């Protein structure tokens, strides 16, 4: 009953956001990104499309001028983190968890290698994580991996609750979002 109620509660915003993406730019509402999951397996992760069709598949900070690739509502979707809402599908499928290291893009070889060496690749990736509440987009990769390792060693139910609560605060404040 609770799951059905939550599903109905989320259905309206999902439909509204999907319609807004379709109405403001050419292409599908969802972007299926190839990501690295537990044990370095590749899975397809959905996001509301915030970038124009034809944007190179790379980390946003590596694009020469990321703002030129944003859709008309892309900046809003990213700053509000609403582009992440479809990832609930990946959680339901078992590809992701609510909390864990953010899944790397398939071509972020430096991040994947450092996580693998540190044993972080054994964790299920998350919608949010310890690194996200400690810097999000602004962290260099070695520092991000250090937070992932810290999470690996400190992982508890109560730490996950803390991360979820701090994530909500950061999203509301739009802290550490660059695009």
N, C-alpha and C positions, 0 to 999 in steps of 0.2 A: 504494500500500500504506500509506504513512504517513498519507495523508488519510483512508483508511478506518479506520485504527487510532484516529486523533484523533476521528473521527466517533463511533465506538463508545464511546470514553472520555467524550465529552460527552453522549451519549444518555441515560445513566443519570441524571446530575444534572438534565438538562432535564426528563425525565419525572417525577422526584421533585418538582421545584419546581412543575411544572405541576399535579400532583396536589394539592400543598399549597395552592396558590392556589385551586383549585376547591373543596377541602374546607373552607377557612376563610372563604370569602366567595362571595356570589352573583355570577354572571357568568363570562365566559370567562377562561382563564388568561393569554391574551395581550391586550395593549392595543396597537392600531396607531395610532401618533401621526403626524400630518401634520408633516413636517419640511422644512426648506429645505436642499437639497443643492447640489452644484456648479452654478455659474452661476444660483443662486437658483431652481432647479427644485424643485418639491414632490415628495416621495416619502413612502411610508408606512413607518415604522420600528417594528418590533415590540419590545416590552418585556414582561417579566412584569408583570402588573397588580398594582401596589402600592397603588392608590387605589380607593376605592369607586366603583361604577357611579354616574354622575351628577355626578362631580367636574368642575368647570369646566375646559375645555382652556386652561390658562394655566400659566406658570412657577410652580412650587410656592411660591417665596418671595413671590409676589403674592397667594396665598390668605390670607384673614383669619386662619384658624387651621388650618394644614395638617395637624396631627396628628389632627384630627377626621375627616379624609377617608381616613386610612390604613386599609388592611385589617389584620386581626389579625397577618399576617406582613409587612405592607408596610414597616415600619421596618427589620426584619431584611434584607429584600431590598434596600432602598436603601443601608443602611449597609455591607452586604457587597458591594454593586455587582452582586449576582447578578441583579437585575432587568434588567441590560444584556445578559445572555448571549444572548437571541434576536437581538441585533443582528448576530451572526455571519452570520445570513441576509442582512442588508443588505450585508455585506462580500462574501459569495459572489455576490450579484446585481450588485455593482459600484456600488451607491448610496453606499457608505461604504468607508473604509479603516480599518486598525487605528489609525493616527495621523493626526490632522488636527484642525481646529477642531470642537468638538462641534456637531452640527446644531441650528440654532435652531428653535424652534416656529414654525409658519406665521404666528402673530400677534405675534411679537416684533419689531415693525417698527423699533424703535430699534436693536436689535442688528443686524438685517439691513441697515439703511441704513448704519451705521458700517462694517460689514464690506465692503459693496459699494464705498463711497467709498475704502476702503483697499486694494481689490483682493483681499481674503481670499476673496471669493465664488468665485474661480477654483479654489480648493482643494477636493478631495474631503473631505467631513466625516469625522471619525474617532470611533472607539470611545473613544479618549482623546486628549489633546492637551497642548500646552505650558501652556495656561492651567489645565488640570486638575491638573497637578502643582505649579502655582504658586498654588493657592488654591481651586480647584474651586467649590463653592457660595457661597463667601464673597466672591467678587470682584464689584465693581461692573462694569457693562457696559463703560464706557470702558477700564477696566484689562484686562478680559478681551480686548477687541479689540486692545489694545496687545500682549498676549502672542500673539494670533493673527498680528498683523503681524510680530512678531519671528520667529515660526515660519516664516512665508511667506518671509522673507529668509534664514533660517539653515537651512532644510530640507535635511537630508542623511540618508542611511541610518543613520549612527552617532547622530545626534540622535534619530531615531525609536527606535532600540534603547534609548537612555538614557531616553526618555520611557516606553517600555513597562516597563522595569525599575523606574523610580521610581513608575509607576502601581501596579505590583504591591506595592511597599512601602507606599504610601499606602492601598491597599485593605486590606492586612493590618492596618495600624495604625488604619484608619478615620479618617484625617486629613481635616479640613475638610469633613465631612459634617454638614449641619444637620438633615436629616430622614431 
